[in-house]
Amino acid sequence: MSQSNATDVWSQRSQAMFLTAISLANRYNIKLNNQAISGDIIGTNNDENGHAVLNRVCHYISTQRSNIVGIVGPATSNNARFISPFAAHIKLPVVSYSATHVDFSDTRRYPKFYRIVPSDFFLAHAIVQLFKEFNWTTCTIIIQKDDYGYGGLNILSEHYNRNITIKERLTFDGEEFNDNLKKTLLRSRSKIVLVWAGNKETTSIVERALKEGVIGAPYVWITTDEVSLCS
């Protein structure tokens, strides 16, 4: 399963790696249950909710193939929260390459979920170490409005509240903030801005901040994903 977006190079690379792995397995005669390994890609859209993605997966499994042994994906924690319980019910393992929400480390709730990336708890720990290095203790946090963003906020609030005090909080739904960006940053008592969001959302947030003139001194911006700005 992969997020489909014409401009999402990362998604295209993920799909290419998946197909390459299958091709190499067949080239070197690697089999599973004495059968050649094959696979299909079920594209999902960033605008779809988890129920729609689950419905698509259920339809595919029930109508297309009878020899499915596992699911690679989904890409996001939000969709993984819907897919994983269903897969566990029919005893299919789910191996995600990028779902990082800390909840999925709970094997009792997600007994068939596996991932090849660390949970967001490790990311939060690294951020805390960065703050300690520069003697920072406060921040304004901007999160994307989904499992990834709220998951990061919860980790910092519940596990690292003695290390980092959040002075202001903004949520971003991909298009709009829940409050005025510039006014929030101007009234905040912290000039450290932490953006906990994916690549697409982070890029949109930074582009908006550039237009508002709040990038650069006295602000320090920290992002949990890369920023893809056009030159």
MIFI-32835 format. One record per residue: chain; x, y, z of N, C-alpha, C in turn. Coordinates in steps of 0.2 Angstrom, whole numbers, plus 2048, in hexadecimal, padded with zeros to 3 digits. Example, Ala and Ser with C-alpha at 12.3 -4.5 7.8 and 13.67 -1.06 7.14 Angstrom:
2
+--------+-------+--------+-----+--------+---------+------+-------+--------+-----+
! cadena ! neast ! nnorth ! nup ! caeast ! canorth ! caup ! ceast ! cnorth ! cup !
+--------+-------+--------+-----+--------+---------+------+-------+--------+-----+
!      A !   842 !    7E4 ! 827 !    83E !     7EA !  827 !   842 !    7F0 ! 827 !
!      A !   840 !    7F5 ! 823 !    844 !     7FB !  824 !   840 !    800 ! 827 !
+--------+-------+--------+-----+--------+---------+------+-------+--------+-----+
! end
This chain:
231
+--------+-------+--------+-----+--------+---------+------+-------+--------+-----+
! cadena ! neast ! nnorth ! nup ! caeast ! canorth ! caup ! ceast ! cnorth ! cup !
+--------+-------+--------+-----+--------+---------+------+-------+--------+-----+
!      A !   804 !    7FA ! 800 !    800 !     800 !  800 !   804 !    806 ! 800 !
!      A !   802 !    80B ! 7FC !    806 !     811 !  7FC !   802 !    817 ! 7FB !
!      A !   804 !    81D ! 7FE !    801 !     823 !  7FD !   802 !    825 ! 7F5 !
!      A !   7FD !    827 ! 7F2 !    7FE !     829 !  7EB !   7FD !    831 ! 7EA !
!      A !   802 !    834 ! 7E7 !    803 !     83B !  7E6 !   808 !    83C ! 7E1 !
!      A !   806 !    83F ! 7DB !    80A !     840 !  7D5 !   810 !    843 ! 7D7 !
!      A !   811 !    848 ! 7DC !    817 !     84B !  7DE !   81B !    848 ! 7E3 !
!      A !   818 !    842 ! 7E6 !    81B !     83F !  7EC !   821 !    83A ! 7E9 !
!      A !   827 !    83D ! 7E9 !    82C !     839 !  7E7 !   82E !    833 ! 7EB !
!      A !   82D !    834 ! 7F2 !    82E !     82F !  7F7 !   829 !    829 ! 7F6 !
!      A !   823 !    82B ! 7F4 !    81E !     826 !  7F3 !   820 !    821 ! 7ED !
!      A !   822 !    825 ! 7E8 !    824 !     821 !  7E2 !   82A !    81D ! 7E3 !
!      A !   82F !    81F ! 7E7 !    835 !     81B !  7E9 !   833 !    815 ! 7ED !
!      A !   82E !    816 ! 7F2 !    82C !     810 !  7F6 !   829 !    80B ! 7F1 !
!      A !   824 !    80D ! 7ED !    821 !     808 !  7E8 !   827 !    804 ! 7E4 !
!      A !   82C !    808 ! 7E2 !    831 !     805 !  7DD !   835 !    800 ! 7E1 !
!      A !   836 !    802 ! 7E8 !    83A !     7FD !  7EC !   836 !    7F7 ! 7ED !
!      A !   830 !    7F7 ! 7EE !    82B !     7F2 !  7EF !   82B !    7ED ! 7E9 !
!      A !   82B !    7F0 ! 7E3 !    82B !     7EC !  7DD !   831 !    7E9 ! 7DC !
!      A !   837 !    7ED ! 7DD !    83E !     7EA !  7DC !   83F !    7E4 ! 7E1 !
!      A !   83D !    7E4 ! 7E7 !    83D !     7DF !  7EC !   83A !    7D9 ! 7E9 !
!      A !   834 !    7D9 ! 7E6 !    831 !     7D3 !  7E3 !   835 !    7D1 ! 7DD !
!      A !   837 !    7D5 ! 7D9 !    83B !     7D3 !  7D3 !   841 !    7D0 ! 7D5 !
!      A !   845 !    7D2 ! 7DA !    84B !     7CF !  7DC !   849 !    7C8 ! 7DF !
!      A !   844 !    7C7 ! 7E3 !    842 !     7C1 !  7E6 !   841 !    7BC ! 7E1 !
!      A !   83D !    7BE ! 7DB !    83C !     7B9 !  7D6 !   842 !    7B7 ! 7D2 !
!      A !   847 !    7BC ! 7D1 !    84D !     7BB !  7CD !   851 !    7B6 ! 7D1 !
!      A !   851 !    7B6 ! 7D8 !    855 !     7B2 !  7DB !   851 !    7AC ! 7DE !
!      A !   84B !    7AB ! 7DB !    847 !     7A5 !  7DD !   846 !    7A4 ! 7E4 !
!      A !   844 !    7AA ! 7E7 !    842 !     7AA !  7EE !   83B !    7A9 ! 7EF !
!      A !   838 !    7A4 ! 7F2 !    831 !     7A3 !  7F2 !   82E !    7A3 ! 7F9 !
!      A !   828 !    7A3 ! 7FA !    824 !     7A3 !  800 !   81F !    79E ! 7FF !
!      A !   81F !    799 ! 804 !    81B !     793 !  804 !   81B !    790 ! 7FD !
!      A !   821 !    78F ! 7FA !    823 !     78C !  7F4 !   81F !    790 ! 7EE !
!      A !   81E !    796 ! 7EF !    81A !     79A !  7E9 !   81F !    7A0 ! 7E8 !
!      A !   81F !    7A2 ! 7E2 !    822 !     7A8 !  7E0 !   81F !    7AE ! 7E3 !
!      A !   823 !    7B3 ! 7E5 !    820 !     7B9 !  7E9 !   81E !    7BE ! 7E4 !
!      A !   818 !    7C1 ! 7E5 !    815 !     7C6 !  7E0 !   811 !    7CB ! 7E5 !
!      A !   80F !    7D0 ! 7E2 !    80C !     7D6 !  7E6 !   809 !    7DB ! 7E2 !
!      A !   804 !    7DE ! 7E4 !    800 !     7E4 !  7E1 !   801 !    7EA ! 7E5 !
!      A !   800 !    7F0 ! 7E2 !    800 !     7F6 !  7E6 !   7F9 !    7F9 ! 7E6 !
!      A !   7F7 !    7FA ! 7EC !    7F0 !     7FD !  7ED !   7F1 !    804 ! 7EF !
!      A !   7F0 !    809 ! 7EA !    7F1 !     810 !  7EB !   7EC !    813 ! 7F0 !
!      A !   7EF !    817 ! 7F4 !    7EA !     81B !  7F9 !   7EC !    822 ! 7F8 !
!      A !   7E7 !    826 ! 7FA !    7E7 !     82E !  7F9 !   7E8 !    831 ! 7FF !
!      A !   7EC !    836 ! 800 !    7EC !     83A !  806 !   7E6 !    83D ! 809 !
!      A !   7E1 !    83E ! 804 !    7DB !     841 !  807 !   7D6 !    83C ! 809 !
!      A !   7D7 !    835 ! 808 !    7D3 !     830 !  80A !   7D3 !    82F ! 812 !
!      A !   7CE !    82D ! 815 !    7CE !     82C !  81C !   7CF !    824 ! 81D !
!      A !   7D1 !    822 ! 823 !    7D3 !     81B !  824 !   7CD !    816 ! 822 !
!      A !   7C7 !    818 ! 823 !    7C1 !     813 !  821 !   7C2 !    812 ! 819 !
!      A !   7C3 !    817 ! 815 !    7C3 !     816 !  80E !   7C9 !    811 ! 80C !
!      A !   7CE !    812 ! 80F !    7D4 !     80E !  80E !   7D3 !    807 ! 810 !
!      A !   7D0 !    806 ! 816 !    7CE !     7FF !  818 !   7CA !    7FC ! 814 !
!      A !   7C5 !    800 ! 811 !    7C0 !     7FD !  80D !   7C3 !    7FA ! 806 !
!      A !   7C8 !    7FE ! 804 !    7CB !     7FC !  7FE !   7D0 !    7F6 ! 7FF !
!      A !   7D3 !    7F6 ! 804 !    7D7 !     7F0 !  806 !   7D2 !    7E9 ! 807 !
!      A !   7CD !    7EA ! 80A !    7C8 !     7E5 !  80B !   7C6 !    7E2 ! 804 !
!      A !   7C4 !    7E7 ! 800 !    7C1 !     7E5 !  7FA !   7C7 !    7E1 ! 7F6 !
!      A !   7CD !    7E3 ! 7F6 !    7D2 !     7E0 !  7F2 !   7D3 !    7D9 ! 7F5 !
!      A !   7D4 !    7D8 ! 7FB !    7D5 !     7D2 !  7FE !   7D0 !    7CD ! 7FD !
!      A !   7C9 !    7CF ! 7FD !    7C4 !     7CB !  7FC !   7C2 !    7C9 ! 7F5 !
!      A !   7C5 !    7CD ! 7F0 !    7C3 !     7CC !  7E9 !   7C8 !    7CA ! 7E4 !
!      A !   7CF !    7CC ! 7E6 !    7D4 !     7CB !  7E2 !   7D9 !    7C5 ! 7E3 !
!      A !   7DA !    7C4 ! 7E9 !    7DF !     7BF !  7EA !   7DE !    7BB ! 7F0 !
!      A !   7DF !    7B4 ! 7EF !    7DE !     7B0 !  7F5 !   7E4 !    7AD ! 7F8 !
!      A !   7EA !    7AF ! 7F6 !    7F0 !     7AD !  7F9 !   7F5 !    7B3 ! 7FC !
!      A !   7F1 !    7B8 ! 7FE !    7F5 !     7BD !  801 !   7F8 !    7BB ! 808 !
!      A !   7FE !    7BD ! 809 !    802 !     7BB !  80F !   804 !    7C1 ! 813 !
!      A !   803 !    7C7 ! 811 !    804 !     7CD !  815 !   803 !    7D3 ! 811 !
!      A !   803 !    7D8 ! 815 !    802 !     7DF !  812 !   808 !    7E3 ! 814 !
!      A !   80B !    7E6 ! 80F !    811 !     7EB !  810 !   80E !    7F2 ! 80F !
!      A !   80E !    7F6 ! 815 !    80B !     7FC !  816 !   806 !    7FC ! 81B !
!      A !   802 !    801 ! 81C !    801 !     807 !  818 !   807 !    80C ! 81A !
!      A !   807 !    811 ! 816 !    80C !     816 !  817 !   80B !    81B ! 81E !
!      A !   805 !    81C ! 81F !    804 !     821 !  825 !   801 !    81D ! 82B !
!      A !   802 !    820 ! 831 !    800 !     81D !  837 !   7F8 !    81D ! 837 !
!      A !   7F5 !    823 ! 834 !    7EE !     823 !  834 !   7EB !    81D ! 831 !
!      A !   7ED !    81B ! 82B !    7EA !     816 !  827 !   7EC !    80F ! 82B !
!      A !   7F2 !    80F ! 82E !    7F4 !     809 !  831 !   7F0 !    807 ! 837 !
!      A !   7ED !    80C ! 83A !    7E8 !     80B !  840 !   7E2 !    808 ! 83E !
!      A !   7E0 !    808 ! 837 !    7DA !     805 !  835 !   7DC !    7FE ! 832 !
!      A !   7E1 !    7FE ! 82E !    7E3 !     7F8 !  82B !   7E5 !    7F2 ! 830 !
!      A !   7E9 !    7F4 ! 835 !    7EC !     7EF !  839 !   7E8 !    7EA ! 83D !
!      A !   7E2 !    7ED ! 840 !    7DD !     7E9 !  843 !   7DA !    7E4 ! 83F !
!      A !   7D8 !    7E6 ! 839 !    7D5 !     7E2 !  834 !   7DA !    7DC ! 832 !
!      A !   7E0 !    7DE ! 830 !    7E5 !     7D9 !  82E !   7E6 !    7D4 ! 834 !
!      A !   7E7 !    7D6 ! 83A !    7E8 !     7D2 !  840 !   7E2 !    7CD ! 840 !
!      A !   7DC !    7CF ! 83F !    7D6 !     7CB !  83F !   7D6 !    7C5 ! 83A !
!      A !   7D9 !    7C7 ! 834 !    7D9 !     7C1 !  82F !   7E0 !    7BE ! 82F !
!      A !   7E4 !    7C0 ! 834 !    7EB !     7BD !  835 !   7F0 !    7BE ! 830 !
!      A !   7F0 !    7C5 ! 82D !    7F5 !     7C7 !  829 !   7F9 !    7CC ! 82C !
!      A !   800 !    7CB ! 82B !    805 !     7D0 !  82E !   805 !    7D6 ! 82A !
!      A !   806 !    7DC ! 82D !    806 !     7E2 !  82A !   80D !    7E5 ! 82B !
!      A !   811 !    7E7 ! 826 !    818 !     7E9 !  827 !   818 !    7F0 ! 824 !
!      A !   818 !    7F5 ! 828 !    818 !     7FC !  825 !   81F !    7FF ! 825 !
!      A !   820 !    803 ! 820 !    827 !     806 !  81E !   827 !    80D ! 821 !
!      A !   822 !    810 ! 824 !    822 !     816 !  826 !   81D !    819 ! 82B !
!      A !   819 !    814 ! 82E !    814 !     816 !  833 !   818 !    816 ! 83A !
!      A !   819 !    81C ! 83D !    81D !     81C !  842 !   81A !    81E ! 849 !
!      A !   813 !    81E ! 849 !    810 !     81F !  84F !   812 !    81B ! 855 !
!      A !   813 !    81D ! 85B !    815 !     819 !  860 !   810 !    814 ! 862 !
!      A !   80A !    815 ! 861 !    804 !     810 !  863 !   806 !    809 ! 860 !
!      A !   809 !    809 ! 85A !    80A !     802 !  857 !   80F !    7FE ! 85A !
!      A !   812 !    801 ! 85F !    817 !     7FD !  863 !   814 !    7F8 ! 868 !
!      A !   80D !    7F9 ! 869 !    809 !     7F5 !  86D !   807 !    7EF ! 86A !
!      A !   80B !    7E9 ! 86B !    809 !     7E3 !  867 !   803 !    7E0 ! 869 !
!      A !   800 !    7E2 ! 86F !    7F9 !     7DF !  871 !   7F4 !    7E2 ! 86D !
!      A !   7F4 !    7E9 ! 86B !    7EF !     7EC !  867 !   7F0 !    7EB ! 860 !
!      A !   7F7 !    7EA ! 85E !    7F8 !     7E9 !  857 !   7FD !    7E3 ! 856 !
!      A !   7FA !    7DD ! 857 !    7FE !     7D7 !  857 !   801 !    7D5 ! 851 !
!      A !   7FF !    7D7 ! 84B !    801 !     7D5 !  845 !   805 !    7DB ! 841 !
!      A !   806 !    7E0 ! 845 !    809 !     7E6 !  842 !   811 !    7E6 ! 843 !
!      A !   814 !    7E7 ! 83D !    81C !     7E8 !  83E !   81E !    7EE ! 839 !
!      A !   823 !    7F1 ! 83B !    826 !     7F7 !  837 !   82D !    7F6 ! 837 !
!      A !   830 !    7FA ! 832 !    837 !     7FA !  831 !   83A !    801 ! 832 !
!      A !   836 !    805 ! 836 !    838 !     80C !  838 !   837 !    80C ! 83F !
!      A !   83B !    810 ! 843 !    83A !     811 !  84A !   834 !    815 ! 84B !
!      A !   831 !    814 ! 851 !    82B !     818 !  853 !   82D !    81F ! 855 !
!      A !   828 !    824 ! 855 !    829 !     82B !  856 !   82C !    82C ! 85D !
!      A !   82C !    827 ! 861 !    82F !     828 !  868 !   836 !    82A ! 867 !
!      A !   839 !    827 ! 863 !    841 !     828 !  862 !   842 !    82F ! 85F !
!      A !   83D !    831 ! 85A !    83E !     838 !  857 !   83D !    83D ! 85D !
!      A !   838 !    83C ! 861 !    837 !     841 !  867 !   83D !    841 ! 86B !
!      A !   840 !    83B ! 86D !    846 !     83B !  871 !   84C !    83F ! 86E !
!      A !   84D !    83E ! 867 !    852 !     842 !  864 !   851 !    849 ! 864 !
!      A !   84A !    84B ! 863 !    849 !     853 !  864 !   84A !    855 ! 86B !
!      A !   849 !    851 ! 870 !    84A !     853 !  877 !   852 !    854 ! 878 !
!      A !   855 !    850 ! 875 !    85D !     850 !  876 !   85F !    857 ! 872 !
!      A !   85C !    858 ! 86D !    85E !     85E !  869 !   85D !    865 ! 86D !
!      A !   857 !    865 ! 871 !    855 !     86A !  875 !   85A !    86B ! 87B !
!      A !   85C !    865 ! 87E !    860 !     865 !  883 !   867 !    868 ! 881 !
!      A !   869 !    866 ! 87B !    870 !     868 !  878 !   870 !    870 ! 878 !
!      A !   86B !    873 ! 876 !    86B !     87A !  876 !   867 !    87E ! 87B !
!      A !   866 !    87A ! 881 !    862 !     87D !  887 !   85C !    880 ! 885 !
!      A !   858 !    87D ! 880 !    851 !     880 !  87F !   84C !    87C ! 883 !
!      A !   847 !    87F ! 886 !    842 !     87C !  88A !   83B !    87D ! 888 !
!      A !   83A !    881 ! 883 !    833 !     883 !  881 !   833 !    882 ! 879 !
!      A !   82D !    882 ! 877 !    82C !     882 !  86F !   824 !    884 ! 86E !
!      A !   823 !    886 ! 868 !    81D !     886 !  865 !   81C !    880 ! 860 !
!      A !   817 !    87C ! 861 !    817 !     876 !  85C !   811 !    877 ! 857 !
!      A !   813 !    875 ! 851 !    80E !     874 !  84C !   80E !    86D ! 849 !
!      A !   808 !    86A ! 84A !    807 !     863 !  848 !   802 !    863 ! 842 !
!      A !   803 !    85D ! 83E !    7FE !     85C !  839 !   7F8 !    858 ! 83C !
!      A !   7F2 !    859 ! 83A !    7EC !     857 !  83D !   7EB !    850 ! 83B !
!      A !   7EF !    84B ! 83E !    7ED !     844 !  83D !   7F1 !    840 ! 842 !
!      A !   7F1 !    83A ! 842 !    7F4 !     835 !  847 !   7FC !    837 ! 848 !
!      A !   7FF !    839 ! 842 !    806 !     83A !  843 !   807 !    840 ! 847 !
!      A !   804 !    846 ! 846 !    805 !     84C !  849 !   803 !    84B ! 851 !
!      A !   7FD !    849 ! 852 !    7FA !     848 !  859 !   7FE !    843 ! 85D !
!      A !   801 !    83E ! 859 !    805 !     839 !  85D !   80B !    83C ! 85F !
!      A !   80F !    841 ! 85B !    815 !     844 !  85D !   813 !    849 ! 863 !
!      A !   80E !    84C ! 863 !    80C !     851 !  868 !   80B !    84D ! 86F !
!      A !   807 !    847 ! 86E !    806 !     843 !  874 !   80D !    841 ! 878 !
!      A !   811 !    83F ! 873 !    818 !     83D !  876 !   81B !    842 ! 87A !
!      A !   81C !    848 ! 877 !    81F !     84E !  87A !   81B !    850 ! 881 !
!      A !   814 !    850 ! 880 !    810 !     852 !  886 !   811 !    84D ! 88C !
!      A !   811 !    847 ! 88A !    810 !     842 !  88F !   817 !    83F ! 892 !
!      A !   81C !    83F ! 88E !    822 !     83C !  890 !   828 !    841 ! 891 !
!      A !   827 !    847 ! 88D !    82D !     84C !  88E !   82A !    852 ! 890 !
!      A !   825 !    853 ! 894 !    822 !     859 !  896 !   827 !    85D ! 89B !
!      A !   82C !    859 ! 89E !    831 !     85C !  8A2 !   836 !    85F ! 89E !
!      A !   837 !    85D ! 898 !    83D !     85F !  894 !   83B !    865 ! 88F !
!      A !   835 !    865 ! 88D !    832 !     86A !  888 !   82B !    86C ! 88A !
!      A !   82B !    873 ! 88B !    824 !     876 !  88C !   822 !    879 ! 886 !
!      A !   81C !    876 ! 884 !    818 !     879 !  87E !   814 !    87F ! 87F !
!      A !   817 !    885 ! 87D !    814 !     88B !  87E !   80D !    88D ! 87A !
!      A !   80E !    88B ! 874 !    808 !     88B !  86F !   808 !    885 ! 86B !
!      A !   802 !    884 ! 868 !    801 !     87E !  864 !   7FC !    880 ! 85E !
!      A !   7FE !    87E ! 858 !    7FA !     87F !  852 !   7F9 !    878 ! 84F !
!      A !   7F4 !    877 ! 84B !    7F2 !     871 !  847 !   7F2 !    873 ! 840 !
!      A !   7F4 !    86F ! 83C !    7F3 !     871 !  834 !   7F0 !    86B ! 831 !
!      A !   7EB !    86C ! 82D !    7E7 !     866 !  82A !   7E9 !    865 ! 823 !
!      A !   7EF !    868 ! 821 !    7F1 !     867 !  81A !   7EF !    86E ! 816 !
!      A !   7EB !    872 ! 818 !    7E9 !     878 !  815 !   7E9 !    87E ! 819 !
!      A !   7E6 !    87D ! 81F !    7E5 !     883 !  824 !   7E7 !    881 ! 82B !
!      A !   7E9 !    886 ! 82F !    7EB !     885 !  836 !   7E5 !    887 ! 83A !
!      A !   7E5 !    884 ! 840 !    7DF !     885 !  844 !   7DF !    88C ! 847 !
!      A !   7E4 !    890 ! 846 !    7E5 !     897 !  849 !   7EA !    89A ! 844 !
!      A !   7EA !    8A1 ! 845 !    7EF !     8A5 !  841 !   7F6 !    8A3 ! 842 !
!      A !   7FA !    8A1 ! 83D !    801 !     89F !  83E !   805 !    8A5 ! 841 !
!      A !   805 !    8AB ! 83E !    809 !     8B0 !  840 !   808 !    8B3 ! 846 !
!      A !   801 !    8B4 ! 848 !    7FF !     8B6 !  84E !   801 !    8B1 ! 854 !
!      A !   800 !    8AB ! 853 !    802 !     8A6 !  858 !   80A !    8A6 ! 859 !
!      A !   80E !    8A7 ! 854 !    815 !     8A7 !  855 !   817 !    8AD ! 858 !
!      A !   814 !    8B3 ! 857 !    816 !     8B9 !  85A !   814 !    8B9 ! 861 !
!      A !   80E !    8B6 ! 863 !    80D !     8B7 !  86A !   810 !    8B1 ! 86E !
!      A !   813 !    8AC ! 86B !    816 !     8A7 !  86F !   81C !    8A9 ! 873 !
!      A !   81D !    8A7 ! 879 !    823 !     8A8 !  87D !   829 !    8A4 ! 87B !
!      A !   828 !    8A0 ! 876 !    82E !     89C !  873 !   82F !    89D ! 86C !
!      A !   835 !    89E ! 86A !    837 !     89F !  863 !   839 !    899 ! 860 !
!      A !   839 !    893 ! 863 !    83A !     88D !  860 !   834 !    88A ! 85D !
!      A !   834 !    888 ! 857 !    82E !     886 !  853 !   82F !    87F ! 851 !
!      A !   82C !    87A ! 854 !    82C !     873 !  852 !   826 !    871 ! 84E !
!      A !   828 !    86E ! 848 !    823 !     86C !  843 !   823 !    864 ! 843 !
!      A !   81D !    861 ! 846 !    81D !     85A !  846 !   818 !    858 ! 840 !
!      A !   81A !    857 ! 83A !    816 !     856 !  834 !   81A !    852 ! 82F !
!      A !   816 !    850 ! 82A !    819 !     84C !  825 !   81C !    851 ! 820 !
!      A !   81F !    84E ! 81B !    823 !     852 !  816 !   81E !    857 ! 812 !
!      A !   819 !    855 ! 810 !    814 !     85A !  80C !   812 !    85F ! 810 !
!      A !   80F !    85D ! 816 !    80D !     862 !  81B !   812 !    867 ! 81E !
!      A !   818 !    864 ! 81F !    81D !     868 !  822 !   81F !    86E ! 81C !
!      A !   820 !    86C ! 816 !    821 !     870 !  811 !   81C !    876 ! 810 !
!      A !   816 !    874 ! 811 !    810 !     879 !  810 !   811 !    87E ! 816 !
!      A !   812 !    87B ! 81C !    813 !     87F !  822 !   819 !    884 ! 821 !
!      A !   81E !    882 ! 81F !    824 !     886 !  81E !   823 !    88C ! 819 !
!      A !   820 !    88A ! 814 !    81E !     88E !  80E !   81A !    894 ! 811 !
!      A !   815 !    892 ! 815 !    810 !     897 !  818 !   814 !    89C ! 81D !
!      A !   819 !    899 ! 821 !    81D !     89D !  825 !   821 !    8A1 ! 822 !
!      A !   824 !    89F ! 81C !    828 !     8A4 !  818 !   824 !    8AA ! 816 !
!      A !   81E !    8A9 ! 813 !    819 !     8AE !  811 !   818 !    8B3 ! 817 !
!      A !   817 !    8B0 ! 81D !    815 !     8B4 !  823 !   81B !    8B8 ! 826 !
!      A !   821 !    8B6 ! 823 !    827 !     8B9 !  826 !   829 !    8B7 ! 82D !
!      A !   828 !    8B1 ! 82E !    82A !     8AE !  835 !   82F !    8A8 ! 835 !
!      A !   833 !    8A8 ! 82F !    839 !     8A4 !  82E !   83F !    8A8 ! 82F !
!      A !   844 !    8A6 ! 833 !    84A !     8AA !  835 !   849 !    8AD ! 83C !
!      A !   84F !    8B0 ! 83D !    84F !     8B3 !  844 !   849 !    8B7 ! 846 !
!      A !   846 !    8B7 ! 84C !    849 !     8B3 !  852 !   847 !    8AC ! 852 !
!      A !   844 !    8A9 ! 84D !    841 !     8A3 !  84E !   846 !    89D ! 84B !
!      A !   845 !    897 ! 84F !    849 !     891 !  84D !   844 !    88C ! 84B !
!      A !   844 !    88A ! 845 !    83F !     885 !  843 !   842 !    87E ! 843 !
!      A !   83F !    879 ! 846 !    841 !     872 !  846 !   83B !    86E ! 843 !
!      A !   83D !    86A ! 83E !    837 !     865 !  83B !   839 !    85E ! 83B !
!      A !   834 !    85A ! 83C !    835 !     853 !  83C !   835 !    84F ! 835 !
!      A !   834 !    853 ! 830 !    835 !     851 !  829 !   838 !    856 ! 825 !
!      A !   83B !    854 ! 81F !    83E !     858 !  81B !   839 !    85D ! 818 !
!      A !   83C !    863 ! 815 !    838 !     868 !  812 !   83A !    868 ! 80B !
!      A !   835 !    868 ! 806 !    836 !     868 !  7FF !   834 !    86E ! 7FC !
!      A !   838 !    873 ! 7FD !    837 !     87A !  7FA !   83A !    87A ! 7F3 !
!      A !   836 !    87D ! 7EE !    838 !     87F !  7E7 !   83D !    884 ! 7E8 !
!      A !   843 !    883 ! 7E4 !    848 !     888 !  7E3 !   846 !    88E ! 7DF !
+--------+-------+--------+-----+--------+---------+------+-------+--------+-----+
! end
